Amino acid sequence: MARIAQRMYRYRTRIEHRHEGLNARAGRAPPALFSLAILVASRSGPDRLEYRREFLGQGVYFSFHAVHLSQWPGRWSELESLARTNPFAVVIMAQLQALRYRTVSSGSLPVE
């Protein structure tokens, strides 16, 4: 999970840097960002991940939310009701179906 946290930090700083320049030229403030990792192959883990880097008393701390898809099959009806107005719910449902199919076709027990 440490590599995921480092990559998420890198992605966020790149997005911030890009939008900082674009918005400065347009005379606008940079947009607020929300970082979220949706972990497809993870069985479980904390709902927040963090990246820390420190050297000689200086450092960076970045934390963000993480969703472990394997914990969501039991919330299918909730996803169905959200799917009417939330396209992300549809994406999560599709990914859960793909994960279930992949698990069944590989001979492992299905994710329930």
Secondary structure as UniProt FT lines:
FT   HELIX           2..26
FT   STRAND          36..39
FT   STRAND          48..55
FT   TURN            56..57
FT   STRAND          58..68
FT   HELIX           69..71
FT   HELIX           73..75
FT   HELIX           76..83
FT   TURN            84..85
FT   HELIX           87..105
FT   TURN            106..107
//
